[in-house]
Amino acid sequence: MKLNQGAVVRGGSSLNYKTGDWRDQRPVIDPETCKQCGICQEVCPDDAVRVIDGQYVIDYDFCKGCGICAHECTAAAIEMVPEEK
């Protein structure tokens, strides 16, 4: 895969592809329900799911609000909520 000239890559995400202000919903992970299976991280097309201090979190700088993580979560630990503008 060829990156655009000047693209900076961080953890698989290009800093040139940060989410704008157009996202209308965002995923929220319930740490009490999360089974730490990693499916959400595997299916995220924007590499926006990260593990920090042993917890799965969403990097909203890159999340586009597509809902794939919530749809594929077998524990139903991810809820899509309206984005606060």
N, CA, C and O atoms as CSV, one atom per row, in Angstrom:
chain,resi,resn,atom,element,x,y,z
A,1,MET,N,N,0.840,-1.181,0.000
A,1,MET,CA,C,0.000,0.000,0.000
A,1,MET,C,C,0.881,1.239,0.000
A,1,MET,O,O,1.819,1.338,0.792
A,2,LYS,N,N,0.593,2.158,-0.860
A,2,LYS,CA,C,1.368,3.377,-0.964
A,2,LYS,C,C,0.631,4.518,-0.252
A,2,LYS,O,O,-0.536,4.788,-0.533
A,3,LEU,N,N,1.329,5.178,0.669
A,3,LEU,CA,C,0.739,6.306,1.386
A,3,LEU,C,C,0.939,7.590,0.606
A,3,LEU,O,O,1.871,7.716,-0.188
A,4,ASN,N,N,0.051,8.535,0.845
A,4,ASN,CA,C,0.223,9.859,0.249
A,4,ASN,C,C,1.543,10.444,0.719
A,4,ASN,O,O,1.966,10.226,1.854
A,5,GLN,N,N,2.171,11.170,-0.147
A,5,GLN,CA,C,3.437,11.786,0.219
A,5,GLN,C,C,3.206,12.729,1.392
A,5,GLN,O,O,2.305,13.566,1.352
A,6,GLY,N,N,4.012,12.595,2.426
A,6,GLY,CA,C,3.903,13.454,3.592
A,6,GLY,C,C,2.942,12.927,4.649
A,6,GLY,O,O,2.777,13.569,5.686
A,7,ALA,N,N,2.303,11.784,4.426
A,7,ALA,CA,C,1.384,11.225,5.422
A,7,ALA,C,C,2.175,10.745,6.627
A,7,ALA,O,O,3.240,10.145,6.485
A,8,VAL,N,N,1.660,11.007,7.781
A,8,VAL,CA,C,2.266,10.548,9.020
A,8,VAL,C,C,1.408,9.419,9.551
A,8,VAL,O,O,0.195,9.576,9.690
A,9,VAL,N,N,2.015,8.286,9.851
A,9,VAL,CA,C,1.261,7.123,10.312
A,9,VAL,C,C,1.503,6.926,11.802
A,9,VAL,O,O,2.641,6.940,12.271
A,10,ARG,N,N,0.412,6.743,12.533
A,10,ARG,CA,C,0.488,6.506,13.973
A,10,ARG,C,C,-0.412,5.324,14.279
A,10,ARG,O,O,-1.632,5.438,14.167
A,11,GLY,N,N,0.160,4.196,14.661
A,11,GLY,CA,C,-0.628,3.032,15.019
A,11,GLY,C,C,-1.525,2.551,13.899
A,11,GLY,O,O,-2.601,2.011,14.154
A,12,GLY,N,N,-1.095,2.742,12.658
A,12,GLY,CA,C,-1.898,2.305,11.526
A,12,GLY,C,C,-2.822,3.374,10.989
A,12,GLY,O,O,-3.381,3.206,9.905
A,13,SER,N,N,-3.004,4.467,11.707
A,13,SER,CA,C,-3.885,5.548,11.262
A,13,SER,C,C,-3.056,6.698,10.730
A,13,SER,O,O,-2.059,7.092,11.335
A,14,SER,N,N,-3.468,7.226,9.610
A,14,SER,CA,C,-2.787,8.386,9.062
A,14,SER,C,C,-3.313,9.637,9.740
A,14,SER,O,O,-4.525,9.826,9.853
A,15,LEU,N,N,-2.422,10.475,10.183
A,15,LEU,CA,C,-2.843,11.725,10.815
A,15,LEU,C,C,-3.563,12.634,9.828
A,15,LEU,O,O,-4.213,13.597,10.233
A,16,ASN,N,N,-3.453,12.334,8.523
A,16,ASN,CA,C,-4.157,13.124,7.515
A,16,ASN,C,C,-5.634,12.762,7.440
A,16,ASN,O,O,-6.392,13.442,6.748
A,17,TYR,N,N,-6.061,11.718,8.129
A,17,TYR,CA,C,-7.441,11.249,8.027
A,17,TYR,C,C,-8.205,11.359,9.333
A,17,TYR,O,O,-9.022,10.496,9.654
A,18,LYS,N,N,-7.945,12.411,10.084
A,18,LYS,CA,C,-8.696,12.639,11.316
A,18,LYS,C,C,-10.144,12.961,10.977
A,18,LYS,O,O,-10.446,13.527,9.927
A,19,THR,N,N,-11.028,12.587,11.892
A,19,THR,CA,C,-12.451,12.832,11.710
A,19,THR,C,C,-12.727,14.331,11.790
A,19,THR,O,O,-12.178,15.035,12.637
A,20,GLY,N,N,-13.573,14.791,10.907
A,20,GLY,CA,C,-13.993,16.183,10.952
A,20,GLY,C,C,-15.162,16.347,11.908
A,20,GLY,O,O,-15.381,15.495,12.768
A,21,ASP,N,N,-15.901,17.410,11.771
A,21,ASP,CA,C,-17.032,17.657,12.671
A,21,ASP,C,C,-18.336,17.093,12.112
A,21,ASP,O,O,-19.414,17.475,12.566
A,22,TRP,N,N,-18.256,16.199,11.142
A,22,TRP,CA,C,-19.446,15.653,10.497
A,22,TRP,C,C,-19.992,14.395,11.155
A,22,TRP,O,O,-21.094,13.972,10.805
A,23,ARG,N,N,-19.273,13.771,12.095
A,23,ARG,CA,C,-19.753,12.538,12.735
A,23,ARG,C,C,-21.021,12.851,13.525
A,23,ARG,O,O,-21.044,13.805,14.303
A,24,ASP,N,N,-22.093,12.046,13.330
A,24,ASP,CA,C,-23.343,12.307,14.041
A,24,ASP,C,C,-23.605,11.330,15.183
A,24,ASP,O,O,-24.522,11.535,15.978
A,25,GLN,N,N,-22.807,10.271,15.267
A,25,GLN,CA,C,-22.909,9.345,16.391
A,25,GLN,C,C,-21.521,8.828,16.722
A,25,GLN,O,O,-20.615,8.851,15.889
A,26,ARG,N,N,-21.373,8.361,17.956
A,26,ARG,CA,C,-20.067,7.843,18.374
A,26,ARG,C,C,-20.259,6.625,19.267
A,26,ARG,O,O,-21.253,6.537,19.989
A,27,PRO,N,N,-19.322,5.690,19.226
A,27,PRO,CA,C,-19.419,4.504,20.076
A,27,PRO,C,C,-18.890,4.791,21.475
A,27,PRO,O,O,-17.912,5.518,21.651
A,28,VAL,N,N,-19.549,4.211,22.457
A,28,VAL,CA,C,-19.103,4.301,23.845
A,28,VAL,C,C,-18.992,2.876,24.381
A,28,VAL,O,O,-19.946,2.102,24.311
A,29,ILE,N,N,-17.830,2.541,24.912
A,29,ILE,CA,C,-17.593,1.203,25.434
A,29,ILE,C,C,-17.888,1.175,26.930
A,29,ILE,O,O,-17.391,2.013,27.683
A,30,ASP,N,N,-18.701,0.205,27.358
A,30,ASP,CA,C,-18.977,-0.006,28.774
A,30,ASP,C,C,-17.906,-0.956,29.313
A,30,ASP,O,O,-17.930,-2.145,28.995
A,31,PRO,N,N,-16.965,-0.455,30.123
A,31,PRO,CA,C,-15.872,-1.305,30.596
A,31,PRO,C,C,-16.344,-2.450,31.487
A,31,PRO,O,O,-15.647,-3.458,31.607
A,32,GLU,N,N,-17.505,-2.319,32.109
A,32,GLU,CA,C,-18.032,-3.386,32.964
A,32,GLU,C,C,-18.546,-4.562,32.126
A,32,GLU,O,O,-18.484,-5.710,32.567
A,33,THR,N,N,-19.050,-4.281,30.924
A,33,THR,CA,C,-19.611,-5.305,30.051
A,33,THR,C,C,-18.575,-5.880,29.097
A,33,THR,O,O,-18.696,-7.026,28.664
A,34,CYS,N,N,-17.564,-5.095,28.770
A,34,CYS,CA,C,-16.537,-5.496,27.807
A,34,CYS,C,C,-15.820,-6.759,28.271
A,34,CYS,O,O,-15.387,-6.853,29.420
A,35,LYS,N,N,-15.700,-7.732,27.362
A,35,LYS,CA,C,-15.033,-9.001,27.660
A,35,LYS,C,C,-13.575,-9.016,27.204
A,35,LYS,O,O,-12.912,-10.049,27.288
A,36,GLN,N,N,-13.073,-7.882,26.723
A,36,GLN,CA,C,-11.681,-7.755,26.296
A,36,GLN,C,C,-11.321,-8.724,25.172
A,36,GLN,O,O,-10.186,-9.194,25.101
A,37,CYS,N,N,-12.282,-9.028,24.292
A,37,CYS,CA,C,-12.041,-10.006,23.222
A,37,CYS,C,C,-11.255,-9.408,22.050
A,37,CYS,O,O,-10.570,-10.139,21.334
A,38,GLY,N,N,-11.344,-8.100,21.849
A,38,GLY,CA,C,-10.592,-7.444,20.788
A,38,GLY,C,C,-11.260,-7.426,19.433
A,38,GLY,O,O,-10.668,-6.947,18.466
A,39,ILE,N,N,-12.478,-7.933,19.333
A,39,ILE,CA,C,-13.173,-7.937,18.043
A,39,ILE,C,C,-13.359,-6.507,17.533
A,39,ILE,O,O,-13.164,-6.242,16.347
A,40,CYS,N,N,-13.732,-5.592,18.418
A,40,CYS,CA,C,-13.952,-4.202,18.010
A,40,CYS,C,C,-12.692,-3.608,17.379
A,40,CYS,O,O,-12.766,-2.881,16.388
A,41,GLN,N,N,-11.556,-3.921,17.954
A,41,GLN,CA,C,-10.282,-3.419,17.433
A,41,GLN,C,C,-9.979,-4.023,16.067
A,41,GLN,O,O,-9.467,-3.336,15.183
A,42,GLU,N,N,-10.288,-5.287,15.894
A,42,GLU,CA,C,-10.022,-5.967,14.628
A,42,GLU,C,C,-10.892,-5.451,13.492
A,42,GLU,O,O,-10.429,-5.356,12.355
A,43,VAL,N,N,-12.147,-5.117,13.781
A,43,VAL,CA,C,-13.072,-4.740,12.712
A,43,VAL,C,C,-13.091,-3.248,12.410
A,43,VAL,O,O,-13.663,-2.844,11.397
A,44,CYS,N,N,-12.495,-2.432,13.241
A,44,CYS,CA,C,-12.533,-0.981,13.020
A,44,CYS,C,C,-11.746,-0.611,11.763
A,44,CYS,O,O,-10.538,-0.840,11.704
A,45,PRO,N,N,-12.422,-0.037,10.750
A,45,PRO,CA,C,-11.730,0.298,9.506
A,45,PRO,C,C,-10.784,1.494,9.630
A,45,PRO,O,O,-9.970,1.741,8.740
A,46,ASP,N,N,-10.892,2.231,10.732
A,46,ASP,CA,C,-10.063,3.426,10.902
A,46,ASP,C,C,-9.034,3.286,12.014
A,46,ASP,O,O,-8.393,4.266,12.393
A,47,ASP,N,N,-8.870,2.065,12.543
A,47,ASP,CA,C,-7.888,1.822,13.605
A,47,ASP,C,C,-8.104,2.779,14.779
A,47,ASP,O,O,-7.151,3.298,15.359
A,48,ALA,N,N,-9.384,3.002,15.116
A,48,ALA,CA,C,-9.723,3.962,16.167
A,48,ALA,C,C,-9.906,3.320,17.534
A,48,ALA,O,O,-10.113,4.027,18.520
A,49,VAL,N,N,-9.833,1.997,17.615
A,49,VAL,CA,C,-9.971,1.316,18.906
A,49,VAL,C,C,-8.575,1.000,19.424
A,49,VAL,O,O,-7.766,0.388,18.727
A,50,ARG,N,N,-8.304,1.419,20.638
A,50,ARG,CA,C,-6.982,1.253,21.236
A,50,ARG,C,C,-7.122,0.565,22.598
A,50,ARG,O,O,-8.201,0.552,23.190
A,51,VAL,N,N,-6.032,0.002,23.076
A,51,VAL,CA,C,-5.981,-0.541,24.432
A,51,VAL,C,C,-5.073,0.386,25.240
A,51,VAL,O,O,-3.895,0.559,24.929
A,52,ILE,N,N,-5.651,0.969,26.278
A,52,ILE,CA,C,-4.897,1.864,27.162
A,52,ILE,C,C,-5.120,1.388,28.594
A,52,ILE,O,O,-6.256,1.266,29.051
A,53,ASP,N,N,-4.035,1.126,29.284
A,53,ASP,CA,C,-4.094,0.625,30.662
A,53,ASP,C,C,-5.005,-0.599,30.774
A,53,ASP,O,O,-5.752,-0.735,31.742
A,54,GLY,N,N,-4.939,-1.488,29.781
A,54,GLY,CA,C,-5.701,-2.719,29.802
A,54,GLY,C,C,-7.174,-2.584,29.470
A,54,GLY,O,O,-7.923,-3.554,29.592
A,55,GLN,N,N,-7.608,-1.397,29.049
A,55,GLN,CA,C,-9.009,-1.151,28.703
A,55,GLN,C,C,-9.108,-0.746,27.239
A,55,GLN,O,O,-8.263,-0.012,26.725
A,56,TYR,N,N,-10.152,-1.234,26.574
A,56,TYR,CA,C,-10.403,-0.819,25.194
A,56,TYR,C,C,-11.064,0.553,25.214
A,56,TYR,O,O,-12.038,0.771,25.934
A,57,VAL,N,N,-10.531,1.468,24.423
A,57,VAL,CA,C,-11.056,2.832,24.335
A,57,VAL,C,C,-11.135,3.240,22.865
A,57,VAL,O,O,-10.465,2.662,22.009
A,58,ILE,N,N,-11.958,4.237,22.592
A,58,ILE,CA,C,-12.114,4.747,21.229
A,58,ILE,C,C,-11.301,6.026,21.086
A,58,ILE,O,O,-11.403,6.931,21.915
A,59,ASP,N,N,-10.505,6.096,20.045
A,59,ASP,CA,C,-9.772,7.314,19.715
A,59,ASP,C,C,-10.680,8.131,18.799
A,59,ASP,O,O,-10.733,7.896,17.592
A,60,TYR,N,N,-11.389,9.085,19.380
A,60,TYR,CA,C,-12.373,9.861,18.633
A,60,TYR,C,C,-11.742,10.785,17.593
A,60,TYR,O,O,-12.450,11.349,16.758
A,61,ASP,N,N,-10.427,10.944,17.635
A,61,ASP,CA,C,-9.757,11.717,16.584
A,61,ASP,C,C,-9.885,11.003,15.238
A,61,ASP,O,O,-9.868,11.644,14.188
A,62,PHE,N,N,-10.015,9.659,15.272
A,62,PHE,CA,C,-10.069,8.886,14.037
A,62,PHE,C,C,-11.398,8.174,13.805
A,62,PHE,O,O,-11.679,7.760,12.680
A,63,CYS,N,N,-12.214,8.024,14.836
A,63,CYS,CA,C,-13.497,7.328,14.710
A,63,CYS,C,C,-14.435,8.117,13.794
A,63,CYS,O,O,-14.618,9.323,13.956
A,64,LYS,N,N,-15.021,7.408,12.831
A,64,LYS,CA,C,-15.953,8.041,11.890
A,64,LYS,C,C,-17.410,7.820,12.282
A,64,LYS,O,O,-18.312,8.349,11.632
A,65,GLY,N,N,-17.650,7.040,13.342
A,65,GLY,CA,C,-19.011,6.800,13.797
A,65,GLY,C,C,-19.773,5.803,12.952
A,65,GLY,O,O,-21.002,5.858,12.894
A,66,CYS,N,N,-19.079,4.897,12.299
A,66,CYS,CA,C,-19.737,3.957,11.389
A,66,CYS,C,C,-20.559,2.905,12.130
A,66,CYS,O,O,-21.533,2.394,11.577
A,67,GLY,N,N,-20.193,2.573,13.357
A,67,GLY,CA,C,-20.952,1.628,14.153
A,67,GLY,C,C,-20.581,0.167,13.956
A,67,GLY,O,O,-21.222,-0.708,14.538
A,68,ILE,N,N,-19.569,-0.117,13.155
A,68,ILE,CA,C,-19.175,-1.504,12.929
A,68,ILE,C,C,-18.749,-2.150,14.248
A,68,ILE,O,O,-19.090,-3.305,14.504
A,69,CYS,N,N,-18.022,-1.436,15.073
A,69,CYS,CA,C,-17.564,-1.998,16.347
A,69,CYS,C,C,-18.745,-2.402,17.221
A,69,CYS,O,O,-18.736,-3.477,17.820
A,70,ALA,N,N,-19.759,-1.548,17.295
A,70,ALA,CA,C,-20.945,-1.836,18.107
A,70,ALA,C,C,-21.722,-3.021,17.534
A,70,ALA,O,O,-22.218,-3.862,18.283
A,71,HIS,N,N,-21.824,-3.084,16.236
A,71,HIS,CA,C,-22.565,-4.159,15.578
A,71,HIS,C,C,-21.897,-5.513,15.792
A,71,HIS,O,O,-22.575,-6.523,15.979
A,72,GLU,N,N,-20.581,-5.529,15.766
A,72,GLU,CA,C,-19.833,-6.790,15.868
A,72,GLU,C,C,-19.506,-7.197,17.303
A,72,GLU,O,O,-19.033,-8.313,17.518
A,73,CYS,N,N,-19.738,-6.347,18.275
A,73,CYS,CA,C,-19.414,-6.658,19.670
A,73,CYS,C,C,-20.335,-7.759,20.185
A,73,CYS,O,O,-21.542,-7.552,20.314
A,74,THR,N,N,-19.769,-8.929,20.479
A,74,THR,CA,C,-20.568,-10.067,20.930
A,74,THR,C,C,-21.072,-9.894,22.362
A,74,THR,O,O,-22.011,-10.576,22.773
A,75,ALA,N,N,-20.461,-8.995,23.120
A,75,ALA,CA,C,-20.884,-8.747,24.503
A,75,ALA,C,C,-21.889,-7.610,24.608
A,75,ALA,O,O,-22.378,-7.320,25.700
A,76,ALA,N,N,-22.206,-6.958,23.486
A,76,ALA,CA,C,-23.084,-5.773,23.476
A,76,ALA,C,C,-22.565,-4.705,24.444
A,76,ALA,O,O,-23.338,-4.068,25.158
A,77,ALA,N,N,-21.249,-4.526,24.451
A,77,ALA,CA,C,-20.610,-3.585,25.359
A,77,ALA,C,C,-20.407,-2.209,24.730
A,77,ALA,O,O,-19.925,-1.290,25.393
A,78,ILE,N,N,-20.772,-2.060,23.453
A,78,ILE,CA,C,-20.564,-0.789,22.770
A,78,ILE,C,C,-21.922,-0.240,22.331
A,78,ILE,O,O,-22.689,-0.905,21.635
A,79,GLU,N,N,-22.190,0.977,22.753
A,79,GLU,CA,C,-23.438,1.636,22.397
A,79,GLU,C,C,-23.132,2.841,21.515
A,79,GLU,O,O,-22.208,3.607,21.788
A,80,MET,N,N,-23.911,2.996,20.466
A,80,MET,CA,C,-23.774,4.184,19.627
A,80,MET,C,C,-24.684,5.263,20.207
A,80,MET,O,O,-25.884,5.055,20.385
A,81,VAL,N,N,-24.089,6.418,20.499
A,81,VAL,CA,C,-24.845,7.527,21.082
A,81,VAL,C,C,-24.734,8.738,20.172
A,81,VAL,O,O,-23.761,8.859,19.428
A,82,PRO,N,N,-25.710,9.637,20.214
A,82,PRO,CA,C,-25.630,10.852,19.397
A,82,PRO,C,C,-24.391,11.667,19.771
A,82,PRO,O,O,-24.031,11.789,20.942
A,83,GLU,N,N,-23.761,12.209,18.755
A,83,GLU,CA,C,-22.584,13.053,18.964
A,83,GLU,C,C,-23.032,14.392,19.532
A,83,GLU,O,O,-23.995,14.991,19.054
A,84,GLU,N,N,-22.330,14.848,20.544
A,84,GLU,CA,C,-22.607,16.161,21.112
A,84,GLU,C,C,-21.912,17.217,20.269
A,84,GLU,O,O,-20.696,17.172,20.088
A,85,LYS,N,N,-22.671,18.151,19.762
A,85,LYS,CA,C,-22.098,19.195,18.893
A,85,LYS,C,C,-21.822,20.450,19.675
A,85,LYS,O,O,-21.340,21.434,19.113
